[in-house]
């Protein structure tokens, strides 16, 4: 019953990880450079190394993690890496706009900025604990491994 949630969430992560082109980390595009200049540099400047590295890592985790998550392949590691990425997104949104009067405040666009990454984080947390379920590549691999043990 949770297969559509896993697949759609993975597809949305693929979309997020490929902003600015057909694959992850589209160096030189306005979208990639904007993410680097307006999000990574001001809010994650304490991270070691160049900000472009962290922007690319973010894109690769969302793109390839989304592929794995949607297929149900290496679901727990993918969920963990995506969950950590969403922790960064929640931090960014709370740093940039604050809690916006949560839970009783009314914001201009009727959507708290941190809601979406927080919901993603909770979805990834659930799959990290529970795995992909029976309709997944992980399940096929596990069933083959468990039959070999007999």
Buried (B, 14 or more C-beta within 10 A) or exposed (E): EBBEEBBEBBBBBBEBBBBBBEEBBBEEEEEBBEBBEEBBBEBBEEEEEEBBBBBBBBBBBBBBBBBBBBBBBBBBEBBBBBBEBBBBBBBBBBEEEEEBEEEEEEEEEEEBBBBBBBEBBEBBBBBBEEBBBEBBBBBEEBEEEEEEEE
